[in-house]
Amino acid sequence: MSTDGRRFDENRFALALGQAVIGAWGSLPRQVQQTIFEQAVVAGHHDERDESLREQLAAFLHGRHPRTA
């Protein structure tokens, strides 16, 4: 498989896993939520524009899952 094909698969798998985590977020144990949240912040932080990523992710999750509010 080409490098481009592997990259496409990685992106597809990451998207599928991300959507599954978002869907299950409210039923995950708090410690699991915290671990995934912190890893997402690190993974998504690339430059100064991403400084507000933590707040944006928190608002997104709180809006979708009342338990996290």
PDB file of N, H, CA, C and O in Angstrom:
ATOM      1  N   MET A   1       0.854  -1.187   0.000  1.00  0.00           N
ATOM      2  CA  MET A   1       0.000   0.000   0.000  1.00  0.00           C
ATOM      3  C   MET A   1       0.889   1.236   0.000  1.00  0.00           C
ATOM      4  O   MET A   1       1.922   1.269   0.669  1.00  0.00           O
ATOM      5  N   SER A   2       0.485   2.236  -0.746  1.00  0.00           N
ATOM      6  H   SER A   2      -0.353   2.209  -1.290  1.00  0.00           H
ATOM      7  CA  SER A   2       1.257   3.468  -0.833  1.00  0.00           C
ATOM      8  C   SER A   2       1.180   4.258   0.464  1.00  0.00           C
ATOM      9  O   SER A   2       0.303   4.035   1.299  1.00  0.00           O
ATOM     10  N   THR A   3       2.104   5.175   0.610  1.00  0.00           N
ATOM     11  H   THR A   3       2.816   5.356  -0.069  1.00  0.00           H
ATOM     12  CA  THR A   3       2.090   6.052   1.781  1.00  0.00           C
ATOM     13  C   THR A   3       0.809   6.865   1.816  1.00  0.00           C
ATOM     14  O   THR A   3       0.231   7.066   2.884  1.00  0.00           O
ATOM     15  N   ASP A   4       0.354   7.338   0.648  1.00  0.00           N
ATOM     16  H   ASP A   4       0.824   7.174  -0.219  1.00  0.00           H
ATOM     17  CA  ASP A   4      -0.890   8.103   0.584  1.00  0.00           C
ATOM     18  C   ASP A   4      -2.073   7.252   1.033  1.00  0.00           C
ATOM     19  O   ASP A   4      -2.956   7.741   1.737  1.00  0.00           O
ATOM     20  N   GLY A   5      -2.096   5.988   0.635  1.00  0.00           N
ATOM     21  H   GLY A   5      -1.378   5.591   0.063  1.00  0.00           H
ATOM     22  CA  GLY A   5      -3.173   5.087   1.034  1.00  0.00           C
ATOM     23  C   GLY A   5      -3.183   4.845   2.524  1.00  0.00           C
ATOM     24  O   GLY A   5      -4.247   4.819   3.142  1.00  0.00           O
ATOM     25  N   ARG A   6      -2.012   4.666   3.111  1.00  0.00           N
ATOM     26  H   ARG A   6      -1.147   4.686   2.609  1.00  0.00           H
ATOM     27  CA  ARG A   6      -1.925   4.475   4.571  1.00  0.00           C
ATOM     28  C   ARG A   6      -2.377   5.726   5.304  1.00  0.00           C
ATOM     29  O   ARG A   6      -3.062   5.643   6.323  1.00  0.00           O
ATOM     30  N   ARG A   7      -1.994   6.876   4.789  1.00  0.00           N
ATOM     31  H   ARG A   7      -1.437   6.943   3.961  1.00  0.00           H
ATOM     32  CA  ARG A   7      -2.386   8.139   5.423  1.00  0.00           C
ATOM     33  C   ARG A   7      -3.900   8.319   5.364  1.00  0.00           C
ATOM     34  O   ARG A   7      -4.524   8.769   6.324  1.00  0.00           O
ATOM     35  N   PHE A   8      -4.482   7.957   4.208  1.00  0.00           N
ATOM     36  H   PHE A   8      -3.975   7.591   3.427  1.00  0.00           H
ATOM     37  CA  PHE A   8      -5.933   8.038   4.073  1.00  0.00           C
ATOM     38  C   PHE A   8      -6.594   7.120   5.090  1.00  0.00           C
ATOM     39  O   PHE A   8      -7.561   7.510   5.745  1.00  0.00           O
ATOM     40  N   ASP A   9      -6.076   5.896   5.225  1.00  0.00           N
ATOM     41  H   ASP A   9      -5.291   5.579   4.693  1.00  0.00           H
ATOM     42  CA  ASP A   9      -6.645   4.960   6.200  1.00  0.00           C
ATOM     43  C   ASP A   9      -6.517   5.505   7.617  1.00  0.00           C
ATOM     44  O   ASP A   9      -7.465   5.416   8.398  1.00  0.00           O
ATOM     45  N   GLU A  10      -5.364   6.065   7.960  1.00  0.00           N
ATOM     46  H   GLU A  10      -4.594   6.137   7.326  1.00  0.00           H
ATOM     47  CA  GLU A  10      -5.172   6.628   9.298  1.00  0.00           C
ATOM     48  C   GLU A  10      -6.186   7.732   9.565  1.00  0.00           C
ATOM     49  O   GLU A  10      -6.791   7.778  10.636  1.00  0.00           O
ATOM     50  N   ASN A  11      -6.370   8.612   8.604  1.00  0.00           N
ATOM     51  H   ASN A  11      -5.878   8.575   7.734  1.00  0.00           H
ATOM     52  CA  ASN A  11      -7.336   9.700   8.780  1.00  0.00           C
ATOM     53  C   ASN A  11      -8.753   9.155   8.906  1.00  0.00           C
ATOM     54  O   ASN A  11      -9.531   9.628   9.734  1.00  0.00           O
ATOM     55  N   ARG A  12      -9.090   8.165   8.090  1.00  0.00           N
ATOM     56  H   ARG A  12      -8.459   7.781   7.416  1.00  0.00           H
ATOM     57  CA  ARG A  12     -10.417   7.554   8.140  1.00  0.00           C
ATOM     58  C   ARG A  12     -10.647   6.881   9.488  1.00  0.00           C
ATOM     59  O   ARG A  12     -11.714   7.022  10.085  1.00  0.00           O
ATOM     60  N   PHE A  13      -9.645   6.151   9.964  1.00  0.00           N
ATOM     61  H   PHE A  13      -8.778   6.036   9.479  1.00  0.00           H
ATOM     62  CA  PHE A  13      -9.765   5.459  11.246  1.00  0.00           C
ATOM     63  C   PHE A  13      -9.858   6.458  12.395  1.00  0.00           C
ATOM     64  O   PHE A  13     -10.646   6.272  13.323  1.00  0.00           O
ATOM     65  N   ALA A  14      -9.055   7.518  12.333  1.00  0.00           N
ATOM     66  H   ALA A  14      -8.416   7.669  11.580  1.00  0.00           H
ATOM     67  CA  ALA A  14      -9.094   8.543  13.380  1.00  0.00           C
ATOM     68  C   ALA A  14     -10.460   9.216  13.419  1.00  0.00           C
ATOM     69  O   ALA A  14     -11.000   9.466  14.497  1.00  0.00           O
ATOM     70  N   LEU A  15     -11.016   9.508  12.255  1.00  0.00           N
ATOM     71  H   LEU A  15     -10.577   9.305  11.380  1.00  0.00           H
ATOM     72  CA  LEU A  15     -12.342  10.119  12.192  1.00  0.00           C
ATOM     73  C   LEU A  15     -13.394   9.182  12.778  1.00  0.00           C
ATOM     74  O   LEU A  15     -14.240   9.609  13.564  1.00  0.00           O
ATOM     75  N   ALA A  16     -13.345   7.908  12.400  1.00  0.00           N
ATOM     76  H   ALA A  16     -12.658   7.560  11.762  1.00  0.00           H
ATOM     77  CA  ALA A  16     -14.321   6.936  12.909  1.00  0.00           C
ATOM     78  C   ALA A  16     -14.205   6.774  14.420  1.00  0.00           C
ATOM     79  O   ALA A  16     -15.216   6.750  15.122  1.00  0.00           O
ATOM     80  N   LEU A  17     -12.976   6.664  14.927  1.00  0.00           N
ATOM     81  H   LEU A  17     -12.154   6.683  14.357  1.00  0.00           H
ATOM     82  CA  LEU A  17     -12.788   6.540  16.368  1.00  0.00           C
ATOM     83  C   LEU A  17     -13.224   7.810  17.093  1.00  0.00           C
ATOM     84  O   LEU A  17     -13.847   7.745  18.152  1.00  0.00           O
ATOM     85  N   GLY A  18     -12.894   8.958  16.521  1.00  0.00           N
ATOM     86  H   GLY A  18     -12.387   9.011  15.660  1.00  0.00           H
ATOM     87  CA  GLY A  18     -13.295  10.219  17.130  1.00  0.00           C
ATOM     88  C   GLY A  18     -14.804  10.356  17.229  1.00  0.00           C
ATOM     89  O   GLY A  18     -15.331  10.788  18.254  1.00  0.00           O
ATOM     90  N   GLN A  19     -15.494   9.987  16.161  1.00  0.00           N
ATOM     91  H   GLN A  19     -15.066   9.636  15.329  1.00  0.00           H
ATOM     92  CA  GLN A  19     -16.955  10.064  16.184  1.00  0.00           C
ATOM     93  C   GLN A  19     -17.533   9.089  17.210  1.00  0.00           C
ATOM     94  O   GLN A  19     -18.519   9.401  17.879  1.00  0.00           O
ATOM     95  N   ALA A  20     -16.925   7.921  17.331  1.00  0.00           N
ATOM     96  H   ALA A  20     -16.125   7.669  16.787  1.00  0.00           H
ATOM     97  CA  ALA A  20     -17.396   6.948  18.324  1.00  0.00           C
ATOM     98  C   ALA A  20     -17.192   7.474  19.741  1.00  0.00           C
ATOM     99  O   ALA A  20     -18.068   7.315  20.591  1.00  0.00           O
ATOM    100  N   VAL A  21     -16.057   8.091  20.000  1.00  0.00           N
ATOM    101  H   VAL A  21     -15.346   8.220  19.310  1.00  0.00           H
ATOM    102  CA  VAL A  21     -15.779   8.649  21.330  1.00  0.00           C
ATOM    103  C   VAL A  21     -16.758   9.771  21.644  1.00  0.00           C
ATOM    104  O   VAL A  21     -17.280   9.840  22.757  1.00  0.00           O
ATOM    105  N   ILE A  22     -17.013  10.648  20.680  1.00  0.00           N
ATOM    106  H   ILE A  22     -16.588  10.591  19.776  1.00  0.00           H
ATOM    107  CA  ILE A  22     -17.969  11.736  20.891  1.00  0.00           C
ATOM    108  C   ILE A  22     -19.342  11.171  21.232  1.00  0.00           C
ATOM    109  O   ILE A  22     -20.017  11.664  22.135  1.00  0.00           O
ATOM    110  N   GLY A  23     -19.750  10.138  20.508  1.00  0.00           N
ATOM    111  H   GLY A  23     -19.202   9.737  19.774  1.00  0.00           H
ATOM    112  CA  GLY A  23     -21.051   9.539  20.767  1.00  0.00           C
ATOM    113  C   GLY A  23     -21.160   8.891  22.128  1.00  0.00           C
ATOM    114  O   GLY A  23     -22.227   8.901  22.741  1.00  0.00           O
ATOM    115  N   ALA A  24     -20.066   8.330  22.603  1.00  0.00           N
ATOM    116  H   ALA A  24     -19.199   8.322  22.105  1.00  0.00           H
ATOM    117  CA  ALA A  24     -20.081   7.615  23.878  1.00  0.00           C
ATOM    118  C   ALA A  24     -19.627   8.478  25.053  1.00  0.00           C
ATOM    119  O   ALA A  24     -19.635   8.014  26.193  1.00  0.00           O
ATOM    120  N   TRP A  25     -19.239   9.704  24.799  1.00  0.00           N
ATOM    121  H   TRP A  25     -19.232  10.081  23.872  1.00  0.00           H
ATOM    122  CA  TRP A  25     -18.583  10.545  25.794  1.00  0.00           C
ATOM    123  C   TRP A  25     -19.318  10.574  27.142  1.00  0.00           C
ATOM    124  O   TRP A  25     -18.699  10.378  28.188  1.00  0.00           O
ATOM    125  N   GLY A  26     -20.601  10.812  27.120  1.00  0.00           N
ATOM    126  H   GLY A  26     -21.104  10.971  26.271  1.00  0.00           H
ATOM    127  CA  GLY A  26     -21.354  10.944  28.364  1.00  0.00           C
ATOM    128  C   GLY A  26     -21.386   9.685  29.206  1.00  0.00           C
ATOM    129  O   GLY A  26     -21.628   9.761  30.410  1.00  0.00           O
ATOM    130  N   SER A  27     -21.149   8.530  28.604  1.00  0.00           N
ATOM    131  H   SER A  27     -20.953   8.469  27.625  1.00  0.00           H
ATOM    132  CA  SER A  27     -21.185   7.280  29.362  1.00  0.00           C
ATOM    133  C   SER A  27     -19.792   6.799  29.771  1.00  0.00           C
ATOM    134  O   SER A  27     -19.657   5.780  30.449  1.00  0.00           O
ATOM    135  N   LEU A  28     -18.759   7.535  29.358  1.00  0.00           N
ATOM    136  H   LEU A  28     -18.869   8.363  28.807  1.00  0.00           H
ATOM    137  CA  LEU A  28     -17.393   7.150  29.736  1.00  0.00           C
ATOM    138  C   LEU A  28     -17.092   7.581  31.171  1.00  0.00           C
ATOM    139  O   LEU A  28     -17.576   8.620  31.619  1.00  0.00           O
ATOM    140  N   PRO A  29     -16.300   6.792  31.889  1.00  0.00           N
ATOM    141  CA  PRO A  29     -15.888   7.208  33.238  1.00  0.00           C
ATOM    142  C   PRO A  29     -15.115   8.530  33.174  1.00  0.00           C
ATOM    143  O   PRO A  29     -14.415   8.802  32.199  1.00  0.00           O
ATOM    144  N   ARG A  30     -15.248   9.329  34.202  1.00  0.00           N
ATOM    145  H   ARG A  30     -15.816   9.108  34.995  1.00  0.00           H
ATOM    146  CA  ARG A  30     -14.623  10.660  34.257  1.00  0.00           C
ATOM    147  C   ARG A  30     -13.118  10.595  33.964  1.00  0.00           C
ATOM    148  O   ARG A  30     -12.601  11.436  33.227  1.00  0.00           O
ATOM    149  N   GLN A  31     -12.415   9.619  34.525  1.00  0.00           N
ATOM    150  H   GLN A  31     -12.834   8.936  35.124  1.00  0.00           H
ATOM    151  CA  GLN A  31     -10.967   9.514  34.309  1.00  0.00           C
ATOM    152  C   GLN A  31     -10.645   9.246  32.836  1.00  0.00           C
ATOM    153  O   GLN A  31      -9.674   9.782  32.303  1.00  0.00           O
ATOM    154  N   VAL A  32     -11.451   8.427  32.190  1.00  0.00           N
ATOM    155  H   VAL A  32     -12.240   7.992  32.623  1.00  0.00           H
ATOM    156  CA  VAL A  32     -11.259   8.153  30.760  1.00  0.00           C
ATOM    157  C   VAL A  32     -11.518   9.432  29.962  1.00  0.00           C
ATOM    158  O   VAL A  32     -10.776   9.746  29.031  1.00  0.00           O
ATOM    159  N   GLN A  33     -12.565  10.165  30.323  1.00  0.00           N
ATOM    160  H   GLN A  33     -13.168   9.909  31.079  1.00  0.00           H
ATOM    161  CA  GLN A  33     -12.850  11.435  29.656  1.00  0.00           C
ATOM    162  C   GLN A  33     -11.657  12.382  29.781  1.00  0.00           C
ATOM    163  O   GLN A  33     -11.245  13.000  28.800  1.00  0.00           O
ATOM    164  N   GLN A  34     -11.116  12.491  30.968  1.00  0.00           N
ATOM    165  H   GLN A  34     -11.452  11.989  31.765  1.00  0.00           H
ATOM    166  CA  GLN A  34      -9.997  13.412  31.199  1.00  0.00           C
ATOM    167  C   GLN A  34      -8.773  13.009  30.379  1.00  0.00           C
ATOM    168  O   GLN A  34      -8.103  13.862  29.797  1.00  0.00           O
ATOM    169  N   THR A  35      -8.489  11.723  30.335  1.00  0.00           N
ATOM    170  H   THR A  35      -9.034  11.031  30.808  1.00  0.00           H
ATOM    171  CA  THR A  35      -7.334  11.238  29.575  1.00  0.00           C
ATOM    172  C   THR A  35      -7.509  11.527  28.094  1.00  0.00           C
ATOM    173  O   THR A  35      -6.597  12.050  27.453  1.00  0.00           O
ATOM    174  N   ILE A  36      -8.662  11.194  27.546  1.00  0.00           N
ATOM    175  H   ILE A  36      -9.403  10.770  28.067  1.00  0.00           H
ATOM    176  CA  ILE A  36      -8.919  11.430  26.121  1.00  0.00           C
ATOM    177  C   ILE A  36      -8.897  12.920  25.821  1.00  0.00           C
ATOM    178  O   ILE A  36      -8.331  13.338  24.812  1.00  0.00           O
ATOM    179  N   PHE A  37      -9.509  13.730  26.687  1.00  0.00           N
ATOM    180  H   PHE A  37      -9.969  13.390  27.507  1.00  0.00           H
ATOM    181  CA  PHE A  37      -9.547  15.172  26.499  1.00  0.00           C
ATOM    182  C   PHE A  37      -8.133  15.751  26.443  1.00  0.00           C
ATOM    183  O   PHE A  37      -7.810  16.521  25.538  1.00  0.00           O
ATOM    184  N   GLU A  38      -7.302  15.384  27.398  1.00  0.00           N
ATOM    185  H   GLU A  38      -7.564  14.758  28.133  1.00  0.00           H
ATOM    186  CA  GLU A  38      -5.932  15.920  27.432  1.00  0.00           C
ATOM    187  C   GLU A  38      -5.137  15.471  26.217  1.00  0.00           C
ATOM    188  O   GLU A  38      -4.364  16.255  25.668  1.00  0.00           O
ATOM    189  N   GLN A  39      -5.308  14.234  25.788  1.00  0.00           N
ATOM    190  H   GLN A  39      -5.937  13.596  26.235  1.00  0.00           H
ATOM    191  CA  GLN A  39      -4.602  13.761  24.595  1.00  0.00           C
ATOM    192  C   GLN A  39      -5.089  14.492  23.350  1.00  0.00           C
ATOM    193  O   GLN A  39      -4.295  14.777  22.453  1.00  0.00           O
ATOM    194  N   ALA A  40      -6.375  14.796  23.282  1.00  0.00           N
ATOM    195  H   ALA A  40      -7.020  14.564  24.010  1.00  0.00           H
ATOM    196  CA  ALA A  40      -6.919  15.542  22.149  1.00  0.00           C
ATOM    197  C   ALA A  40      -6.351  16.961  22.106  1.00  0.00           C
ATOM    198  O   ALA A  40      -6.025  17.469  21.033  1.00  0.00           O
ATOM    199  N   VAL A  41      -6.236  17.592  23.257  1.00  0.00           N
ATOM    200  H   VAL A  41      -6.501  17.179  24.128  1.00  0.00           H
ATOM    201  CA  VAL A  41      -5.679  18.949  23.307  1.00  0.00           C
ATOM    202  C   VAL A  41      -4.241  18.933  22.800  1.00  0.00           C
ATOM    203  O   VAL A  41      -3.852  19.792  22.009  1.00  0.00           O
ATOM    204  N   VAL A  42      -3.457  17.970  23.248  1.00  0.00           N
ATOM    205  H   VAL A  42      -3.773  17.272  23.891  1.00  0.00           H
ATOM    206  CA  VAL A  42      -2.064  17.882  22.804  1.00  0.00           C
ATOM    207  C   VAL A  42      -1.996  17.584  21.310  1.00  0.00           C
ATOM    208  O   VAL A  42      -1.215  18.205  20.589  1.00  0.00           O
ATOM    209  N   ALA A  43      -2.804  16.643  20.843  1.00  0.00           N
ATOM    210  H   ALA A  43      -3.439  16.138  21.429  1.00  0.00           H
ATOM    211  CA  ALA A  43      -2.782  16.256  19.431  1.00  0.00           C
ATOM    212  C   ALA A  43      -3.217  17.400  18.519  1.00  0.00           C
ATOM    213  O   ALA A  43      -2.725  17.519  17.397  1.00  0.00           O
ATOM    214  N   GLY A  44      -4.128  18.234  18.989  1.00  0.00           N
ATOM    215  H   GLY A  44      -4.528  18.137  19.901  1.00  0.00           H
ATOM    216  CA  GLY A  44      -4.661  19.310  18.165  1.00  0.00           C
ATOM    217  C   GLY A  44      -3.934  20.622  18.280  1.00  0.00           C
ATOM    218  O   GLY A  44      -4.265  21.568  17.564  1.00  0.00           O
ATOM    219  N   HIS A  45      -2.949  20.715  19.159  1.00  0.00           N
ATOM    220  H   HIS A  45      -2.680  19.947  19.740  1.00  0.00           H
ATOM    221  CA  HIS A  45      -2.250  21.976  19.406  1.00  0.00           C
ATOM    222  C   HIS A  45      -0.985  22.037  18.553  1.00  0.00           C
ATOM    223  O   HIS A  45      -0.014  21.325  18.806  1.00  0.00           O
ATOM    224  N   HIS A  46      -1.016  22.906  17.530  1.00  0.00           N
ATOM    225  H   HIS A  46      -1.805  23.485  17.324  1.00  0.00           H
ATOM    226  CA  HIS A  46       0.121  23.004  16.617  1.00  0.00           C
ATOM    227  C   HIS A  46       0.774  24.381  16.605  1.00  0.00           C
ATOM    228  O   HIS A  46       1.964  24.496  16.311  1.00  0.00           O
ATOM    229  N   ASP A  47       0.018  25.421  16.918  1.00  0.00           N
ATOM    230  H   ASP A  47      -0.949  25.328  17.156  1.00  0.00           H
ATOM    231  CA  ASP A  47       0.587  26.765  16.918  1.00  0.00           C
ATOM    232  C   ASP A  47      -0.260  27.685  17.796  1.00  0.00           C
ATOM    233  O   ASP A  47      -1.180  27.230  18.475  1.00  0.00           O
ATOM    234  N   GLU A  48       0.055  28.971  17.778  1.00  0.00           N
ATOM    235  H   GLU A  48       0.803  29.340  17.226  1.00  0.00           H
ATOM    236  CA  GLU A  48      -0.622  29.927  18.653  1.00  0.00           C
ATOM    237  C   GLU A  48      -2.120  29.985  18.414  1.00  0.00           C
ATOM    238  O   GLU A  48      -2.878  30.285  19.336  1.00  0.00           O
ATOM    239  N   ARG A  49      -2.565  29.703  17.184  1.00  0.00           N
ATOM    240  H   ARG A  49      -1.949  29.459  16.435  1.00  0.00           H
ATOM    241  CA  ARG A  49      -3.997  29.738  16.887  1.00  0.00           C
ATOM    242  C   ARG A  49      -4.757  28.688  17.695  1.00  0.00           C
ATOM    243  O   ARG A  49      -5.969  28.802  17.877  1.00  0.00           O
ATOM    244  N   ASP A  50      -4.059  27.678  18.171  1.00  0.00           N
ATOM    245  H   ASP A  50      -3.074  27.585  18.023  1.00  0.00           H
ATOM    246  CA  ASP A  50      -4.701  26.582  18.881  1.00  0.00           C
ATOM    247  C   ASP A  50      -4.771  26.801  20.393  1.00  0.00           C
ATOM    248  O   ASP A  50      -5.198  25.911  21.128  1.00  0.00           O
ATOM    249  N   GLU A  51      -4.358  27.973  20.856  1.00  0.00           N
ATOM    250  H   GLU A  51      -4.011  28.696  20.259  1.00  0.00           H
ATOM    251  CA  GLU A  51      -4.347  28.234  22.295  1.00  0.00           C
ATOM    252  C   GLU A  51      -5.730  28.073  22.922  1.00  0.00           C
ATOM    253  O   GLU A  51      -5.844  27.698  24.088  1.00  0.00           O
ATOM    254  N   SER A  52      -6.766  28.352  22.162  1.00  0.00           N
ATOM    255  H   SER A  52      -6.674  28.657  21.214  1.00  0.00           H
ATOM    256  CA  SER A  52      -8.118  28.268  22.698  1.00  0.00           C
ATOM    257  C   SER A  52      -8.754  26.898  22.467  1.00  0.00           C
ATOM    258  O   SER A  52      -9.940  26.715  22.739  1.00  0.00           O
ATOM    259  N   LEU A  53      -7.980  25.941  21.972  1.00  0.00           N
ATOM    260  H   LEU A  53      -7.016  26.089  21.751  1.00  0.00           H
ATOM    261  CA  LEU A  53      -8.527  24.621  21.667  1.00  0.00           C
ATOM    262  C   LEU A  53      -9.134  23.957  22.899  1.00  0.00           C
ATOM    263  O   LEU A  53     -10.205  23.357  22.810  1.00  0.00           O
ATOM    264  N   ARG A  54      -8.474  24.054  24.029  1.00  0.00           N
ATOM    265  H   ARG A  54      -7.603  24.541  24.101  1.00  0.00           H
ATOM    266  CA  ARG A  54      -8.986  23.443  25.262  1.00  0.00           C
ATOM    267  C   ARG A  54     -10.393  23.968  25.582  1.00  0.00           C
ATOM    268  O   ARG A  54     -11.298  23.192  25.887  1.00  0.00           O
ATOM    269  N   GLU A  55     -10.560  25.274  25.510  1.00  0.00           N
ATOM    270  H   GLU A  55      -9.824  25.904  25.263  1.00  0.00           H
ATOM    271  CA  GLU A  55     -11.857  25.873  25.805  1.00  0.00           C
ATOM    272  C   GLU A  55     -12.900  25.496  24.748  1.00  0.00           C
ATOM    273  O   GLU A  55     -14.060  25.244  25.073  1.00  0.00           O
ATOM    274  N   GLN A  56     -12.479  25.460  23.491  1.00  0.00           N
ATOM    275  H   GLN A  56     -11.537  25.665  23.226  1.00  0.00           H
ATOM    276  CA  GLN A  56     -13.398  25.099  22.422  1.00  0.00           C
ATOM    277  C   GLN A  56     -13.867  23.649  22.546  1.00  0.00           C
ATOM    278  O   GLN A  56     -15.049  23.355  22.373  1.00  0.00           O
ATOM    279  N   LEU A  57     -12.933  22.748  22.846  1.00  0.00           N
ATOM    280  H   LEU A  57     -11.972  22.987  22.987  1.00  0.00           H
ATOM    281  CA  LEU A  57     -13.310  21.341  23.041  1.00  0.00           C
ATOM    282  C   LEU A  57     -14.244  21.187  24.236  1.00  0.00           C
ATOM    283  O   LEU A  57     -15.229  20.452  24.171  1.00  0.00           O
ATOM    284  N   ALA A  58     -13.934  21.873  25.311  1.00  0.00           N
ATOM    285  H   ALA A  58     -13.134  22.470  25.364  1.00  0.00           H
ATOM    286  CA  ALA A  58     -14.781  21.785  26.507  1.00  0.00           C
ATOM    287  C   ALA A  58     -16.195  22.272  26.200  1.00  0.00           C
ATOM    288  O   ALA A  58     -17.170  21.624  26.579  1.00  0.00           O
ATOM    289  N   ALA A  59     -16.311  23.408  25.516  1.00  0.00           N
ATOM    290  H   ALA A  59     -15.519  23.935  25.207  1.00  0.00           H
ATOM    291  CA  ALA A  59     -17.633  23.938  25.175  1.00  0.00           C
ATOM    292  C   ALA A  59     -18.389  22.973  24.257  1.00  0.00           C
ATOM    293  O   ALA A  59     -19.591  22.767  24.424  1.00  0.00           O
ATOM    294  N   PHE A  60     -17.697  22.395  23.310  1.00  0.00           N
ATOM    295  H   PHE A  60     -16.721  22.562  23.174  1.00  0.00           H
ATOM    296  CA  PHE A  60     -18.318  21.426  22.407  1.00  0.00           C
ATOM    297  C   PHE A  60     -18.866  20.237  23.183  1.00  0.00           C
ATOM    298  O   PHE A  60     -20.014  19.839  22.986  1.00  0.00           O
ATOM    299  N   LEU A  61     -18.057  19.675  24.056  1.00  0.00           N
ATOM    300  H   LEU A  61     -17.124  19.998  24.216  1.00  0.00           H
ATOM    301  CA  LEU A  61     -18.492  18.495  24.817  1.00  0.00           C
ATOM    302  C   LEU A  61     -19.591  18.843  25.814  1.00  0.00           C
ATOM    303  O   LEU A  61     -20.540  18.074  25.967  1.00  0.00           O
ATOM    304  N   HIS A  62     -19.490  19.963  26.482  1.00  0.00           N
ATOM    305  H   HIS A  62     -18.719  20.588  26.357  1.00  0.00           H
ATOM    306  CA  HIS A  62     -20.523  20.371  27.432  1.00  0.00           C
ATOM    307  C   HIS A  62     -21.858  20.592  26.715  1.00  0.00           C
ATOM    308  O   HIS A  62     -22.920  20.284  27.258  1.00  0.00           O
ATOM    309  N   GLY A  63     -21.796  21.124  25.503  1.00  0.00           N
ATOM    310  H   GLY A  63     -20.933  21.374  25.062  1.00  0.00           H
ATOM    311  CA  GLY A  63     -23.010  21.356  24.746  1.00  0.00           C
ATOM    312  C   GLY A  63     -23.700  20.080  24.282  1.00  0.00           C
ATOM    313  O   GLY A  63     -24.923  20.035  24.149  1.00  0.00           O
ATOM    314  N   ARG A  64     -22.908  19.052  24.039  1.00  0.00           N
ATOM    315  H   ARG A  64     -21.915  19.089  24.147  1.00  0.00           H
ATOM    316  CA  ARG A  64     -23.452  17.786  23.547  1.00  0.00           C
ATOM    317  C   ARG A  64     -23.855  16.827  24.660  1.00  0.00           C
ATOM    318  O   ARG A  64     -24.760  16.011  24.489  1.00  0.00           O
ATOM    319  N   HIS A  65     -23.180  16.931  25.793  1.00  0.00           N
ATOM    320  H   HIS A  65     -22.445  17.595  25.931  1.00  0.00           H
ATOM    321  CA  HIS A  65     -23.360  15.952  26.863  1.00  0.00           C
ATOM    322  C   HIS A  65     -23.551  16.673  28.197  1.00  0.00           C
ATOM    323  O   HIS A  65     -22.574  17.098  28.814  1.00  0.00           O
ATOM    324  N   PRO A  66     -24.782  16.812  28.641  1.00  0.00           N
ATOM    325  CA  PRO A  66     -25.057  17.540  29.883  1.00  0.00           C
ATOM    326  C   PRO A  66     -24.270  17.026  31.096  1.00  0.00           C
ATOM    327  O   PRO A  66     -23.940  17.801  31.994  1.00  0.00           O
ATOM    328  N   ARG A  67     -23.971  15.716  31.124  1.00  0.00           N
ATOM    329  H   ARG A  67     -24.239  15.087  30.395  1.00  0.00           H
ATOM    330  CA  ARG A  67     -23.241  15.168  32.259  1.00  0.00           C
ATOM    331  C   ARG A  67     -21.882  15.819  32.430  1.00  0.00           C
ATOM    332  O   ARG A  67     -21.363  15.873  33.545  1.00  0.00           O
ATOM    333  N   THR A  68     -21.292  16.317  31.346  1.00  0.00           N
ATOM    334  H   THR A  68     -21.713  16.273  30.441  1.00  0.00           H
ATOM    335  CA  THR A  68     -19.959  16.919  31.414  1.00  0.00           C
ATOM    336  C   THR A  68     -20.036  18.399  31.769  1.00  0.00           C
ATOM    337  O   THR A  68     -19.005  19.055  31.918  1.00  0.00           O
ATOM    338  N   ALA A  69     -21.245  18.928  31.904  1.00  0.00           N
ATOM    339  H   ALA A  69     -22.082  18.395  31.783  1.00  0.00           H
ATOM    340  CA  ALA A  69     -21.399  20.359  32.204  1.00  0.00           C
ATOM    341  C   ALA A  69     -21.075  20.662  33.656  1.00  0.00           C
ATOM    342  O   ALA A  69     -21.153  21.816  34.079  1.00  0.00           O
TER     343      ALA A  69
END
